[in-house]
């Protein structure tokens, strides 16, 4: 009997250690991790520099409080703001917390502009978290089921459809648009190249905040440190988590311009947010990415994986599309493939199934031999569907 609540349905495996791109279970079996804890451990498991940073900081101080200055928090804030061209950051413990902060900033922006019933546009099939506000922002009825009444007010529009946004420009209550640059949970849905540019133009013309949720796409996952860099834009608010801590819980909500000034003492907080341990870890993650040319490897290995899949699957009548941006990949099939989750586990490969797509989020440090193993195993799995 388990004393855990039944909101998860874990597979029958328990991992006890990991190294690089691999995890080892209680029986000593080794698995190639092509999921990274859903895009979290981008630098792999037990990375020596990150492990040393955690151990060293844990021996000094783990937690004080945001009632006091925290050196590593200040350093990390400066580093992230310089990298993202932002002005200020709030630290929490997760992507949901980062997105909650973004939503609260949008509300403050509304009230500063004398808008009493603010509306945020978000996309259908999006995912922004499971707190009450973020699941309300999420454009997925399955995630929202059973939790009504939801937090108002969000209007969900089709992703990658500029006309769906312009249809609302006369609504005086709209204050922001909140989007993922690439929709991850719905199967790596990549918009047109200039979609975000057009969205930003609309926001600027209407005094709306552009909020980009890069919880999954950020910290190198797409081959850029932030996915919006492909569009040469800077959002008003940027949210990060997942890969920022490589497994250490941390979330960040960055803002620029007027949006960076709206939080005042007492308007928001987080007990554990920005603690010395999490911030030191995140600083080390950023240092490793920079000095080890991780972004270039991400682009090269993404191209290598896609090339391998296309070569092996070119004659398959089961494949609808192969999508990727860096090491954020999906292979969409023309039928349900949920059975492949367990089948992949049996072949000692960790991946994800979302809808009719196989989703892969392998470590950014992956090499060609590991990529070949993923290609061969996934193609074998597809043959069995």
Secondary structure, 3 states (H helix, E strand, C coil): CCCCCCCCCCCCCCEEEEEECEEEECCCCEEEECCHHHHCCCCCECCHHHHHHHHHHHCCCCCCCCCCCCHHHHHHHHHHHHHHCCCEEEEECCHHHHHHHHHHHHHHHHHHCCCCCCEEEEECCCCCCCCHHHHHHCCCHHHHCCCCCCCCCEEEECCCCHHHHHCCCCCCCEEEEEECCEECCCCCEECCCCHHHHHHHHHHHHCCEEEEECCCCCCCCCCCCCHHHHHCCCCCEEEECHHHCCCCCCEEEEECHHHHHCCCCCCCCCCCCCCHHHHHHHHHHHHHHHHCCHHHHHHHHHHHHHHHHHHHHCCCCCEEEEEEECCEEEEEECCCCCCHHHHHHHCCEECEEECCEEEECCCCCCCHHHHHHHHHHHHHHHHHC
